[in-house]
Amino acid sequence: MEFTAEHNAFREMVRSFVDKELTPHVDEWEKAEIFPAHEVFKKAGDLGILGIEYDPAYGGMGQDHLYTMIAVEEIGRMPCGGVPMAFGVQMMMATPSLHKHGSPELKEKYLRPAIAGDMVTSIAVTEPDAGSDVAAIRTRAVKDGDDWVINGSKVFITSGTQSDWLCLLARTSDEGGYRGMSQIIVERNAPGLEVAKKLEKYGMHSSDTALLTFDDVRVPISNTIGVEGRGFQQQMEQFVVERMFASYGKAESMQRALDKTAEYLKQRIVKGRPLIASDYVAYKLADLSAQVDVFRAHANAMAEKFNRGEDTTREATISKLIGARLARDVGDWCLQFHGGMGYMEDFWVARYVRDTRLGSIGGGSDETMLQVLARIDGFTP
Ligand SMILES: Cc1cc2nc3c(=O)[nH]c(=O)nc-3n(C[C@H](O)[C@H](O)[C@H](O)COP(=O)(O)OP(=O)(O)OC[C@H]3O[C@@H](n4cnc5c(N)ncnc54)[C@H](O)[C@@H]3O)c2cc1C
């Protein structure tokens, strides 16, 4: 992949930010089961990391997509998945629709502070009874004068205990199915919107996750993003960007996991010789490393295609699916080759295995990716 000197300088800048400001705090944030998103995002916002491709009129950098890929790769080098996931929400899950479809007033009020790191954002789609089947959501927004009045609940919301606004997908008409949904910006301190529970998770500990309830929450109708009734379609576009995020950090983190495992195996002596001297072990690492290379090539080609302004729905679906499965495989083998050490909580591998497990579920499960792919490729009617 061809990068310019400017791309490389940007990579160095993000790497230094991650190494100095984020990585040293990871253990503390993992234990606390939350990281200080306002403090961290303010620093990232000051460096331009949160609005890389966004319009300079709202504080964005107006750069090409390769800068985004670089930033996600570098953030993905952190020794945890939770904080990178929250960055992903801020950069590529909660804000793309607002940037593409939002009114100038909405962008001024909500996008500018999100880019600056003054406001933390969440994306609120999943409900207790509707995850994979987005068309089954029931959270309802009804017009009353100039307001929407919102009732319902959203679950598994990343950064949900500390975000300032949500990009909410709600049902705004009786049409049912994929029709009659809208994306609405809801401020988290709006009366009637409660964090019903901070959820405890198997992994991604440094990221807070919430169950949110909406009880007659009033929001101006002017907070609707884009076209009323087109929320599902706009969210599907937003999911493509989310799935590209899920891919970019993965190759880097998988290669690091393999490299760190190889280092360990060079020193671990079993039956009088380093474990890495076993062909079985070395071939397995080489096999996984080769697959990571192929995955990276696919992710790079996807980034270049998106950069040319072409549709990457198929590529994003494939890389979300394959990357998640490969990361699980890499994590499992790395843990296996570390033996009992790999199973210890204070060692990096256990966290890596837990955090990467989400890849096959969050942002659409593997089966949802297969469903989308089967449709795109014409295998299903
Ligand atoms: C840590 C975490 C953070 C998250 N963050 C957010 C967030 O910020 N915002 C948000 O809106 N959501 C968020 N989610 C929700 C996530 O996107 C959903 O969990 C995911 O879409 C799957 O939905 P579900 O959990 O309801 O699973 P279900 O829909 O109940 O599906 C369960 C399982 O069934 C299988 N399955 C599903 N559909 C099919 C099918 N058609 N055919 C065959 N098998 C199928 C899959 O294996 C799937 O994992 C988060 C989830 C987690 C765990």
The ligand as a Gaussian input file, in Angstrom:
#p B3LYP/6-31G(d) Opt

LIG

0 1
 C      -19.918000      -5.424000      24.353000
 C      -20.999000      -5.080000      23.370000
 C      -21.074000      -3.773000      22.889000
 C      -22.117000      -3.427000      22.022000
 N      -22.260000      -2.127000      21.631000
 C      -23.380000      -1.733000      20.981000
 C      -23.667000      -0.351000      20.761000
 O      -22.876000       0.538000      21.127000
 N      -24.836000      -0.020000      20.153000
 C      -25.731000      -0.961000      19.747000
 O      -26.762000      -0.590000      19.204000
 N      -25.492000      -2.289000      19.934000
 C      -24.351000      -2.680000      20.556000
 N      -24.103000      -4.021000      20.776000
 C      -25.082000      -4.998000      20.327000
 C      -24.602000      -5.907000      19.199000
 O      -24.514000      -5.220000      17.989000
 C      -25.588000      -7.098000      19.165000
 O      -25.290000      -7.884000      20.313000
 C      -25.483000      -7.910000      17.892000
 O      -25.986000      -7.186000      16.808000
 C      -26.261000      -9.245000      18.009000
 O      -27.566000      -9.038000      18.463000
 P      -28.122000      -9.867000      19.721000
 O      -27.121000      -9.766000      20.814000
 O      -29.495000      -9.395000      20.029000
 O      -28.149000     -11.357000      19.235000
 P      -29.414000     -12.152000      18.621000
 O      -30.037000     -11.340000      17.563000
 O      -30.262000     -12.627000      19.745000
 O      -28.684000     -13.391000      17.953000
 C      -28.051000     -14.389000      18.748000
 C      -27.171000     -15.229000      17.879000
 O      -27.994000     -15.901000      16.925000
 C      -27.307000     -16.112000      15.727000
 N      -28.070000     -15.515000      14.630000
 C      -28.564000     -14.260000      14.542000
 N      -29.224000     -14.093000      13.386000
 C      -29.153000     -15.264000      12.714000
 C      -29.643000     -15.716000      11.456000
 N      -30.323000     -14.921000      10.624000
 N      -29.381000     -16.989000      11.092000
 C      -28.677000     -17.814000      11.912000
 N      -28.185000     -17.436000      13.105000
 C      -28.418000     -16.179000      13.504000
 C      -25.936000     -15.433000      15.885000
 O      -24.966000     -16.395000      16.224000
 C      -26.149000     -14.474000      17.031000
 O      -24.944000     -14.211000      17.731000
 C      -23.044000      -4.395000      21.600000
 C      -22.925000      -5.724000      22.066000
 C      -21.940000      -6.055000      22.951000
 C      -21.896000      -7.460000      23.488000

